[in-house]
Amino acid sequence: MHRSALLTDESAVRGCCGKVGYDKYLRFVWPLLVGLLVVSLAVATIAATVG
């Protein structure tokens, strides 16, 4: 399974990392996804401005 798919599937996290509470999963994954979105938008904005 692709690594990014593991982040979005809470049951996959439980399978590979043991018993993880859903609240701990959300506290880890949502800031990570928001950070990746911010970086992606910044790169797209820079690319649109430059090119």
C-alpha positions as CSV (number, residue, x, y, z in Angstrom):
1,M,0.0,0.0,0.0
2,H,1.2,3.5,-0.8
3,R,2.6,5.4,2.2
4,S,0.2,8.4,1.7
5,A,-2.7,6.0,1.7
6,L,-1.6,4.8,5.1
7,L,-1.9,8.3,6.5
8,T,-5.5,8.6,5.4
9,D,-6.7,5.2,6.6
10,E,-6.9,5.0,10.3
11,S,-7.3,1.2,10.3
12,A,-4.0,0.9,8.4
13,V,-2.3,3.0,11.1
14,R,-3.7,0.6,13.7
15,G,-2.4,-2.4,11.7
16,C,1.2,-1.2,11.3
17,C,1.6,0.8,14.5
18,G,-0.5,-1.2,17.0
19,K,-3.4,0.2,18.9
20,V,-3.7,3.9,18.3
21,G,-6.6,6.0,19.5
22,Y,-8.6,7.8,16.9
23,D,-8.0,11.1,18.8
24,K,-4.3,10.6,18.7
25,Y,-4.4,9.7,15.1
26,L,-6.4,12.9,14.2
27,R,-4.0,15.1,16.3
28,F,-1.1,13.7,14.3
29,V,-2.6,13.5,10.8
30,W,-4.6,16.8,10.4
31,P,-1.7,19.2,11.2
32,L,0.5,17.1,8.8
33,L,-2.1,17.3,6.0
34,V,-2.6,21.0,6.6
35,G,1.2,21.6,6.5
36,L,1.4,19.7,3.2
37,L,-1.4,21.7,1.7
38,V,0.3,25.0,2.7
39,V,3.6,23.9,1.2
40,S,1.8,22.7,-2.0
41,L,0.0,26.0,-2.3
42,A,3.2,28.0,-1.8
43,V,5.0,26.0,-4.5
44,A,2.1,26.4,-6.9
45,T,1.9,30.2,-6.2
46,I,5.6,30.6,-6.7
47,A,5.5,28.6,-10.0
48,A,2.6,30.6,-11.3
49,T,4.3,33.9,-10.4
50,V,7.7,32.9,-11.9
51,G,6.5,31.1,-15.0
